[in-house]
Amino acid sequence: MNSSKAHFHTTLVLALILGAHLGLQAESWKDKVSSPISNPVFFESPFIKSELEPVFMWNKIADPPDYVGGDLFLYAAQIRWAVNDRLAIIATKDGYIDANPGLLSHESGFGDLAAGVKYALIDNEEAQFILAPGLEVELPTGHQRVFQGNGKGEWDLFVSAAKGCGNFHAMANVGLRIPNDFSAETANAHYSLQLDYWTCQYFIPFVSLNAFTTLNSANATPFAVEGYDLINLGASQAAGETRVLCGGGFSSRITKRISLGFAFETSMVKPKGLVDKRLTSSVNIGF
């Protein structure tokens, strides 16, 4: 009898400890933060998670006299694998591009591939703050007919951070894209900010700001504007130019492991170049 009681008490204590642990996990501030939807290639979150994220993008190209008009579509899938609770392997650029520029011929093909790592240098659950630097390398594996596969690849050095305050969250990412061949591709700095608010699991609205500054002139194309994120034109007259996208949207946590996200952005500076308006959607599947 005493042995049975001892076994019961031990089982009860273990169940309470496990239940408390699961409760703490379920109530983590990170569970209420919307993943970045806009600027999917370079707005990497600081969170260390294993997930598959199919991405769809419609990109309206600015009409003349700003640029050539038309649009392009991107169909891609990102993947992240948490090696442990601090380190993740990430692959954020791939996919198929369908380009329909107004003054040029219709073209389609695969994009370049990019992969790397990120590490949660600071992860303070109590302070609701996380900071993660990261590194990615992009390989020129895509088709040149959709402005991929040019140059000798590039590196993206970035730092991402997020801070929570109750149901309000701020996330930021700052990075530097460094090409291996400065004559074929330009170097660019990129900056992203997202502010979201948890109303319920099905509606997490956010606003976003993404900016890109071209740091040098290449000589691959004679253009006075550079690509934003997906495409590096190697423009010869774009050094010093900064392009800004402002937008908003929402994400919806369908289940604990599956969420949907939608973002609409518009260019805030002229010449708008490759991006006039942009609609991005994604499905985030945790595993």
C-alpha positions in Angstrom: 0.0 0.0 0.0 2.8 2.4 1.0 4.6 1.5 -2.2 1.5 2.2 -4.3 1.0 5.6 -2.5 4.6 6.5 -3.1 4.3 5.6 -6.8 1.1 7.7 -7.1 2.7 10.7 -5.4 5.8 10.4 -7.6 3.6 10.2 -10.7 1.6 13.2 -9.6 4.6 15.4 -9.0 6.1 14.5 -12.4 2.8 15.3 -14.0 2.6 18.6 -12.3 6.1 19.5 -13.3 5.5 18.4 -16.9 2.2 20.3 -17.0 3.8 23.5 -15.6 6.6 23.2 -18.2 4.2 22.8 -21.1 2.1 25.7 -19.8 5.2 27.9 -19.7 6.1 26.8 -23.2 2.6 27.6 -24.4 2.6 31.0 -22.9 6.0 32.1 -24.3 5.9 35.6 -25.7 7.4 34.2 -28.9 4.3 32.3 -29.6 2.4 35.5 -30.1 4.8 37.2 -32.5 4.0 37.3 -36.2 6.8 36.0 -38.5 8.0 38.5 -41.1 5.9 38.3 -44.3 7.3 41.3 -46.2 10.8 41.2 -47.7 10.9 37.4 -47.3 14.5 37.0 -48.7 16.3 39.2 -46.3 13.9 40.0 -43.3 15.0 37.0 -41.3 13.5 36.7 -37.8 15.8 36.0 -34.7 13.7 33.0 -33.6 15.3 29.5 -33.7 12.7 27.2 -35.2 12.3 24.3 -37.5 9.8 25.2 -40.2 8.9 24.9 -43.9 7.5 28.1 -45.4 6.0 28.2 -48.9 6.0 31.8 -50.3 4.1 33.4 -53.1 4.8 37.0 -54.3 3.2 39.2 -56.9 5.4 42.2 -57.7 4.1 45.2 -59.8 7.0 46.8 -61.7 6.8 50.6 -61.9 5.3 51.9 -65.2 7.1 54.3 -67.5 8.7 56.8 -67.1 9.9 55.3 -63.8 10.6 51.9 -65.3 9.4 49.3 -67.8 6.0 48.3 -66.3 4.6 44.8 -66.1 4.9 42.4 -63.2 6.6 39.3 -61.9 5.6 36.3 -59.8 7.7 34.3 -57.4 6.9 30.8 -56.2 9.3 29.6 -53.5 9.8 27.7 -50.3 12.0 28.5 -47.4 13.2 26.0 -44.8 14.8 26.4 -41.4 16.1 23.7 -39.1 16.8 24.3 -35.4 20.0 22.3 -34.6 19.4 23.2 -31.0 17.7 26.0 -29.1 20.3 28.5 -30.2 21.5 27.5 -33.7 19.5 27.2 -36.9 20.4 26.3 -40.5 18.4 28.4 -42.9 17.7 28.4 -46.6 15.7 31.6 -47.6 16.2 32.1 -51.3 15.1 29.7 -54.1 12.1 29.3 -56.2 10.7 30.0 -59.7 10.3 33.4 -61.2 7.8 34.3 -63.8 8.7 37.8 -65.2 6.3 39.8 -67.5 8.1 43.2 -68.0 6.0 45.6 -70.0 8.6 46.7 -72.5 10.6 43.4 -72.6 9.8 39.8 -73.5 8.2 37.4 -71.1 10.7 35.2 -69.3 10.7 32.6 -66.6 13.3 30.6 -64.7 14.8 29.5 -61.4 16.2 31.9 -58.8 19.6 31.7 -57.1 20.0 29.5 -54.0 20.9 31.0 -50.6 21.6 29.2 -47.3 23.4 29.8 -44.1 23.1 29.9 -40.3 21.8 32.1 -37.5 22.6 32.0 -33.8 20.6 33.3 -30.8 23.3 35.3 -29.0 20.8 36.6 -26.5 17.6 34.9 -25.6 16.0 36.4 -22.5 12.5 35.0 -22.0 11.8 37.1 -18.9 12.8 40.4 -20.7 11.0 39.2 -23.9 14.1 40.0 -25.9 16.1 37.9 -28.4 19.0 38.9 -30.7 20.5 36.7 -33.4 23.3 37.4 -35.9 23.5 35.4 -39.0 25.3 34.7 -42.3 24.0 33.5 -45.6 25.8 32.8 -48.9 23.9 33.1 -52.3 25.1 30.9 -55.1 24.7 32.0 -58.8 22.6 28.9 -59.7 19.6 30.6 -61.3 18.7 31.5 -64.9 20.2 34.8 -66.3 17.0 35.4 -68.3 15.3 36.4 -65.1 18.4 38.3 -63.8 19.7 35.4 -61.7 23.0 33.4 -62.1 25.0 36.6 -62.6 28.3 37.4 -60.8 30.1 35.0 -58.5 27.6 34.9 -55.6 27.2 37.2 -52.6 27.3 37.1 -48.8 24.6 38.5 -46.5 25.8 39.4 -43.0 22.8 40.3 -40.7 21.6 40.9 -37.2 18.0 40.3 -36.2 16.3 41.2 -32.9 12.8 41.1 -31.4 11.3 42.7 -28.3 7.9 42.0 -26.7 5.9 44.2 -24.4 2.7 42.5 -23.5 0.8 41.9 -26.7 2.9 44.4 -28.7 6.0 43.2 -30.5 8.8 44.9 -32.5 11.2 43.1 -34.8 14.1 44.5 -36.7 16.8 43.2 -39.1 19.9 45.0 -40.4 22.2 43.5 -43.0 24.9 43.9 -45.6 25.0 42.1 -48.9 28.6 41.7 -50.2 29.1 40.4 -53.8 32.2 38.4 -54.7 32.4 40.3 -57.9 31.8 44.0 -57.5 31.7 44.6 -61.3 28.9 42.1 -61.8 26.7 42.9 -58.8 26.3 45.8 -56.4 26.8 45.8 -52.6 23.6 46.7 -50.7 22.6 47.5 -47.1 19.1 46.4 -46.1 17.0 47.4 -43.1 13.6 46.0 -42.0 11.2 46.8 -39.2 7.9 45.1 -38.2 5.5 46.1 -35.5 2.7 43.7 -34.6 -0.1 43.4 -32.0 -1.6 40.1 -30.8 -5.4 40.5 -30.8 -6.1 36.7 -30.9 -4.5 33.7 -32.6 -6.4 34.3 -35.8 -5.6 37.9 -36.3 -2.2 39.4 -35.6 -2.0 42.7 -37.6 1.3 44.4 -38.4 2.9 47.3 -40.2 6.3 47.0 -41.9 9.1 49.1 -43.4 11.8 47.7 -45.6 14.7 49.8 -47.1 17.6 49.0 -49.4 20.6 51.2 -50.1 23.0 50.6 -53.0 26.6 51.1 -51.9 28.6 50.9 -55.2 28.3 51.0 -58.9 28.7 47.8 -61.0 28.9 47.7 -64.7 26.7 44.8 -65.6 23.7 46.9 -66.7 23.4 50.7 -67.5 20.4 51.2 -65.2 20.0 54.1 -62.7 18.0 51.9 -60.3 19.0 48.6 -58.6 16.9 45.7 -57.6 15.4 45.6 -54.2 15.9 42.1 -52.8 15.1 39.3 -55.2 17.2 40.7 -58.1 20.6 42.2 -58.2 20.9 44.0 -61.6 24.6 45.1 -61.3 23.4 48.7 -62.0 26.1 51.1 -63.1 24.3 54.3 -62.0 22.5 53.4 -58.7 25.2 54.0 -56.1 23.9 56.0 -53.1 20.2 55.3 -54.0 17.9 54.2 -51.2 14.5 52.5 -52.0 11.8 52.2 -49.3 8.8 49.9 -49.1 6.0 50.6 -46.6 3.3 48.1 -45.9 1.1 46.1 -43.6 -0.9 43.0 -43.2 -1.7 40.2 -40.8 -0.9 36.7 -39.8 -3.3 34.0 -38.5 -2.3 31.1 -36.3 -4.5 28.3 -37.6 -3.0 25.7 -35.3 0.0 25.7 -33.0 2.3 24.6 -35.9 0.6 26.2 -38.9 0.1 29.9 -39.6 -0.8 32.0 -42.7 0.5 35.5 -43.5 -0.4 38.3 -45.9 1.4 41.5 -46.6 0.9 44.4 -49.0 3.6 47.0 -49.7 4.1 50.1 -51.8 7.2 52.0 -52.8 7.7 55.3 -51.0 10.4 56.9 -53.2 11.1 57.6 -56.8 12.3 56.2 -59.1 10.4 53.2 -58.0 12.1 50.8 -60.4 11.4 47.1 -60.0 8.8 47.6 -57.2 5.8 49.7 -57.4 3.4 47.5 -55.4 3.9 44.1 -53.9 1.7 41.4 -52.4 3.3 38.5 -50.4 1.7 35.5 -48.8 3.2 32.6 -47.0 2.3 29.4 -45.1 4.4 28.7 -42.0 4.5 25.0 -41.1 6.5 24.1 -38.0 8.0 20.6 -37.5 
